[in-house]
Amino acid sequence: MVCASLLLCACGEAVPDEGAAVESGAESELFPATRQDQKTDAGDAQEIDLDACEEGLTITEGGEYLLYGSMEGQVMIDAEEDELVHLYLSGAEIASPAGPAISAVSVSKLIVTLVSGTENVLSDTPDYTGYEETEGCLYSGADLTINGEGALFVYSYHEDGIRSKDRLKILGGQIDVQAKGDGVRGNDGIAICQGNVRIQCEDNGLRTVNYGVSPRGVVEISGGTVQVTAGRNGISAASDLYIRDCSVSVYSVEEMFQAEGTKYIDEGCVE
């Protein structure tokens, strides 16, 4: 391991969702949370003071790491492809001068826990020269899970706020994203089960892009609160969209809810 920010988006008026079939009462539970996903106790995690990392931080081994303090630089995760990395953010402030603030380029899964009672801030700049394949302020090249009871503020001046190349789960926390591109993007799927998520962005609020055998491409919101202000679609699913047992409000220039598959939206969930 070697210890080596935004624009705000002008989003348009709300547009009602028109012409789409909406079915009610469906239960999906397509993205079950594993024991690893739900772990929030830092336990024996290795503590790292970001104030001591003058040129950034590179993590090359799987394991648990508790990050605190502030740093102008990037947290790069380059572990073996079969290794899991679990980051605990405990009052961490990471401002990247180029590319993502946190970038997991090689890992089996990235879990980010927001430690209770803490506020954590990630920010980037418009400069992504050399980082064109990792266009997200918080980026994972594999499955990404966010949990915990703390707060996370993400400011993306280049493209997406939070982005996973595979699936993305949000199981808790207060998450506030302001992004030049999409707010929260999971290429293969997005699941929000708990927590409060607020997004302001110029493109899509929540977005999946890959379509295949279910649940690939699905967006599922089955708990918590989601507020979206978007310059394009509020929620854009490459497959089906599930909204149940939650509170969702969307203001968008184009469609509130756009899905290539079927929309399952329970009555009373959408404000």
Secondary structure in CASP SS format (residue, H / E / C, confidence):
PFRMAT SS
TARGET T0000
AUTHOR 0000-0000-0000
METHOD secondary structure of the structure
MODEL  1
M C 1.00
V E 1.00
C E 1.00
A C 1.00
S C 1.00
L C 1.00
L C 1.00
L C 1.00
C C 1.00
A C 1.00
C C 1.00
G C 1.00
E C 1.00
A C 1.00
V C 1.00
P C 1.00
D C 1.00
E C 1.00
G C 1.00
A C 1.00
A C 1.00
V E 1.00
E E 1.00
S C 1.00
G C 1.00
A C 1.00
E C 1.00
S C 1.00
E C 1.00
L C 1.00
F C 1.00
P C 1.00
A C 1.00
T C 1.00
R H 1.00
Q H 1.00
D H 1.00
Q H 1.00
K C 1.00
T C 1.00
D C 1.00
A C 1.00
G C 1.00
D C 1.00
A C 1.00
Q E 1.00
E E 1.00
I E 1.00
D E 1.00
L H 1.00
D H 1.00
A H 1.00
C C 1.00
E C 1.00
E C 1.00
G C 1.00
L E 1.00
T E 1.00
I E 1.00
T C 1.00
E C 1.00
G C 1.00
G E 1.00
E E 1.00
Y E 1.00
L E 1.00
L E 1.00
Y E 1.00
G E 1.00
S E 1.00
M E 1.00
E E 1.00
G C 1.00
Q C 1.00
V E 1.00
M E 1.00
I E 1.00
D E 1.00
A C 1.00
E C 1.00
E C 1.00
D C 1.00
E C 1.00
L E 1.00
V E 1.00
H E 1.00
L E 1.00
Y E 1.00
L E 1.00
S E 1.00
G E 1.00
A E 1.00
E E 1.00
I E 1.00
A E 1.00
S C 1.00
P C 1.00
A C 1.00
G C 1.00
P C 1.00
A C 1.00
I E 1.00
S E 1.00
A E 1.00
V E 1.00
S E 1.00
V C 1.00
S C 1.00
K E 1.00
L E 1.00
I E 1.00
V E 1.00
T E 1.00
L E 1.00
V C 1.00
S C 1.00
G C 1.00
T C 1.00
E E 1.00
N E 1.00
V E 1.00
L E 1.00
S E 1.00
D C 1.00
T C 1.00
P C 1.00
D C 1.00
Y C 1.00
T C 1.00
G C 1.00
Y C 1.00
E C 1.00
E C 1.00
T C 1.00
E C 1.00
G E 1.00
C E 1.00
L E 1.00
Y E 1.00
S E 1.00
G C 1.00
A C 1.00
D E 1.00
L E 1.00
T E 1.00
I E 1.00
N E 1.00
G E 1.00
E C 1.00
G C 1.00
A E 1.00
L E 1.00
F E 1.00
V E 1.00
Y E 1.00
S E 1.00
Y C 1.00
H C 1.00
E C 1.00
D E 1.00
G E 1.00
I E 1.00
R E 1.00
S E 1.00
K C 1.00
D C 1.00
R E 1.00
L E 1.00
K E 1.00
I E 1.00
L C 1.00
G C 1.00
G C 1.00
Q E 1.00
I E 1.00
D E 1.00
V E 1.00
Q E 1.00
A E 1.00
K C 1.00
G C 1.00
D C 1.00
G C 1.00
V E 1.00
R E 1.00
G E 1.00
N C 1.00
D C 1.00
G E 1.00
I E 1.00
A E 1.00
I E 1.00
C C 1.00
Q C 1.00
G C 1.00
N E 1.00
V E 1.00
R E 1.00
I E 1.00
Q E 1.00
C E 1.00
E C 1.00
D C 1.00
N C 1.00
G C 1.00
L E 1.00
R E 1.00
T C 1.00
V C 1.00
N C 1.00
Y C 1.00
G C 1.00
V C 1.00
S C 1.00
P C 1.00
R C 1.00
G C 1.00
V E 1.00
V E 1.00
E E 1.00
I E 1.00
S C 1.00
G C 1.00
G C 1.00
T E 1.00
V E 1.00
Q E 1.00
V E 1.00
T E 1.00
A E 1.00
G C 1.00
R C 1.00
N C 1.00
G C 1.00
I E 1.00
S E 1.00
A E 1.00
A C 1.00
S C 1.00
D C 1.00
L E 1.00
Y E 1.00
I E 1.00
R C 1.00
D C 1.00
C C 1.00
S E 1.00
V E 1.00
S E 1.00
V E 1.00
Y E 1.00
S E 1.00
V C 1.00
E C 1.00
E C 1.00
M C 1.00
F E 1.00
Q E 1.00
A E 1.00
E C 1.00
G C 1.00
T C 1.00
K E 1.00
Y E 1.00
I E 1.00
D C 1.00
E C 1.00
G C 1.00
C C 1.00
V E 1.00
E C 1.00
END
